[in-house]
Amino acid sequence: MNPDENARVVAFYNAARAEVIQRLSLCEQVLLAYLTVSGVVAGVANRTGTLEPRALIIVPMLAFPFVLALLRHDESIHRLGQYITVLRPHLTVTIGDEKINDWDGSDALKNELNLHLVVEKFTYAALMIGPGVACLFITSDLINHGHKALYITSVISVALGTLFSALPFVRLFKELVPFQICRNDN
């Protein structure tokens, strides 16, 4: 590979890595936004010291759109990881007979990545679905007070959020190295 081609590969790699890092940050922001909004709604629902279930039932309805936002970033991170995998073989540095890998190609990352991703995905799913499920239990009496449609809408939203939260797990268990950032096929 000539120096111009090498510089182009490095530029593409750096751009893809920068976007992965940005999207990871956006995932954290989506999670924190959902937890903040859920907390604010819970505070408003309990502002007089008496819980208002019709206000609290909003929390489960919010779960699904926030899960979709997370899933969108997760899918982009996955695709960028696949692209990085294509570029990785062109980035290995050799000093004498020894190959030197950066963090993405290191054995340390390879050995820990799958466990880390499972824990991370489970944590995100629990934090995104947990408040909605808790609110469904707290507001279950709405069915008996003429708000059946509102409650059912919330149940559907949590169910869809749970289903879509499971999609990254499906991909994790289908692929040998989920994001394939550290895969080294040389």
C-alpha positions as CSV (number, residue, x, y, z in Angstrom):
1,M,0.0,0.0,0.0
2,N,1.5,3.4,-1.0
3,P,1.6,6.3,1.5
4,D,-1.4,8.0,0.1
5,E,-3.6,4.9,0.3
6,N,-2.3,4.3,3.8
7,A,-3.2,7.9,4.9
8,R,-6.7,7.4,3.4
9,V,-7.2,4.2,5.3
10,V,-6.0,5.8,8.6
11,A,-8.4,8.8,7.9
12,F,-11.4,6.5,7.3
13,Y,-10.5,4.4,10.4
14,N,-10.2,7.5,12.6
15,A,-13.5,9.0,11.3
16,A,-15.3,5.7,11.9
17,R,-13.8,5.4,15.4
18,A,-14.7,9.0,16.2
19,E,-18.3,8.3,15.2
20,V,-18.5,5.2,17.3
21,I,-17.3,7.2,20.3
22,Q,-19.8,9.9,19.6
23,R,-22.6,7.5,19.3
24,L,-21.6,5.7,22.6
25,S,-21.8,9.1,24.2
26,L,-25.3,9.7,22.6
27,C,-26.4,6.4,24.0
28,E,-25.5,7.6,27.5
29,Q,-27.3,10.8,26.9
30,V,-30.5,9.0,25.7
31,L,-30.4,6.8,28.8
32,L,-29.9,9.8,31.2
33,A,-32.6,11.8,29.4
34,Y,-35.1,8.9,29.9
35,L,-34.2,8.5,33.5
36,T,-34.4,12.2,34.1
37,V,-37.8,12.5,32.4
38,S,-39.1,9.5,34.3
39,G,-38.0,11.1,37.6
40,V,-39.6,14.4,36.7
41,V,-42.9,12.7,35.8
42,A,-42.7,10.7,39.1
43,G,-42.1,13.9,41.0
44,V,-45.0,15.6,39.3
45,A,-47.3,12.6,39.9
46,N,-46.5,12.8,43.6
47,R,-46.2,16.5,44.1
48,T,-49.0,16.8,46.6
49,G,-47.9,13.7,48.5
50,T,-50.7,11.7,47.0
51,L,-49.7,9.6,44.0
52,E,-51.6,10.5,40.8
53,P,-51.6,7.3,38.7
54,R,-52.8,9.1,35.5
55,A,-49.6,11.2,35.5
56,L,-47.3,8.3,36.4
57,I,-48.7,6.1,33.6
58,I,-46.8,8.4,31.1
59,V,-43.5,6.8,32.1
60,P,-44.2,3.4,30.5
61,M,-45.3,5.2,27.3
62,L,-42.0,7.0,27.1
63,A,-40.0,3.8,27.3
64,F,-40.5,2.7,23.7
65,P,-39.4,5.9,21.9
66,F,-36.3,6.1,24.1
67,V,-35.5,2.5,23.4
68,L,-35.8,3.1,19.7
69,A,-33.3,6.0,20.0
70,L,-30.9,3.7,21.7
71,L,-31.4,0.9,19.2
72,R,-30.7,3.3,16.3
73,H,-27.3,4.3,17.8
74,D,-26.5,0.7,18.6
75,E,-27.2,-0.4,15.1
76,S,-25.0,2.4,13.7
77,I,-22.2,1.4,16.1
78,H,-22.5,-2.2,14.9
79,R,-22.2,-1.1,11.2
80,L,-19.3,1.1,11.9
81,G,-17.6,-1.8,13.8
82,Q,-18.0,-3.9,10.7
83,Y,-16.5,-1.2,8.6
84,I,-13.6,-0.8,11.0
85,T,-13.1,-4.6,10.8
86,V,-12.5,-4.2,7.0
87,L,-9.9,-1.5,7.6
88,R,-8.1,-3.2,10.5
89,P,-5.8,-5.5,8.5
90,H,-4.3,-2.4,6.8
91,L,-3.5,-0.8,10.1
92,T,-1.3,-3.3,11.8
93,V,2.2,-2.0,12.5
94,T,5.2,-4.4,12.2
95,I,8.4,-3.7,14.0
96,G,11.0,-6.3,12.9
97,D,9.1,-9.7,13.1
98,E,6.7,-8.5,15.8
99,K,3.1,-7.3,15.0
100,I,1.9,-4.4,17.2
101,N,-1.8,-4.0,17.6
102,D,-3.6,-0.9,18.9
103,W,-6.3,-1.3,21.5
104,D,-9.0,-2.5,19.0
105,G,-6.7,-5.3,17.9
106,S,-5.4,-6.2,21.3
107,D,-5.9,-9.6,23.0
108,A,-7.0,-7.8,26.2
109,L,-10.0,-6.3,24.4
110,K,-10.8,-9.5,22.5
111,N,-10.8,-11.5,25.8
112,E,-13.2,-9.1,27.6
113,L,-15.4,-7.6,24.9
114,N,-18.2,-10.2,24.7
115,L,-18.8,-10.2,28.5
116,H,-18.6,-6.4,28.6
117,L,-21.2,-6.1,25.8
118,V,-23.6,-8.5,27.5
119,V,-23.4,-6.6,30.8
120,E,-23.7,-3.3,29.0
121,K,-26.8,-4.3,27.0
122,F,-28.4,-5.9,30.0
123,T,-27.9,-2.7,32.1
124,Y,-29.3,-0.5,29.3
125,A,-32.3,-2.7,28.9
126,A,-33.0,-2.9,32.7
127,L,-32.6,0.9,33.1
128,M,-34.8,1.6,30.1
129,I,-37.6,-0.9,30.9
130,G,-37.5,-1.1,34.7
131,P,-39.1,2.3,35.5
132,G,-41.9,1.6,33.0
133,V,-42.6,-1.9,34.5
134,A,-42.6,-0.4,38.0
135,C,-45.0,2.2,37.0
136,L,-47.3,-0.4,35.4
137,F,-47.5,-2.2,38.7
138,I,-48.1,1.0,40.7
139,T,-50.8,2.2,38.3
140,S,-52.6,-1.1,37.7
141,D,-55.7,0.1,39.5
142,L,-56.3,2.5,36.5
143,I,-58.0,-0.5,34.7
144,N,-60.8,-0.5,37.4
145,H,-61.3,3.3,37.2
146,G,-62.2,3.8,33.5
147,H,-58.7,4.2,32.1
148,K,-58.3,0.8,30.5
149,A,-57.2,2.1,27.1
150,L,-54.5,4.3,28.7
151,Y,-53.2,1.4,30.7
152,I,-53.2,-1.0,27.8
153,T,-51.3,1.6,25.7
154,S,-48.7,1.7,28.4
155,V,-48.4,-2.1,28.5
156,I,-48.0,-2.2,24.8
157,S,-45.3,0.5,24.9
158,V,-43.3,-1.4,27.6
159,A,-43.8,-4.7,25.7
160,L,-42.4,-3.1,22.5
161,G,-39.6,-1.5,24.4
162,T,-38.7,-4.9,25.9
163,L,-38.9,-6.6,22.6
164,F,-36.7,-4.0,20.9
165,S,-34.3,-4.0,23.9
166,A,-33.7,-7.7,23.2
167,L,-32.6,-7.1,19.6
168,P,-29.0,-6.3,20.5
169,F,-28.8,-9.5,22.6
170,V,-29.9,-11.5,19.6
171,R,-27.1,-10.0,17.6
172,L,-24.6,-10.5,20.4
173,F,-25.4,-14.2,20.7
174,K,-25.5,-14.8,16.9
175,E,-22.1,-13.3,16.2
176,L,-18.7,-14.5,17.4
177,V,-17.5,-11.0,18.1
178,P,-20.5,-8.7,18.2
179,F,-19.1,-5.4,17.1
180,Q,-16.1,-7.0,15.4
181,I,-14.0,-4.0,16.2
182,C,-11.2,-6.1,17.6
183,R,-11.4,-9.0,15.2
184,N,-8.0,-9.8,13.7
185,D,-8.2,-12.2,10.7
186,N,-4.5,-12.0,9.8
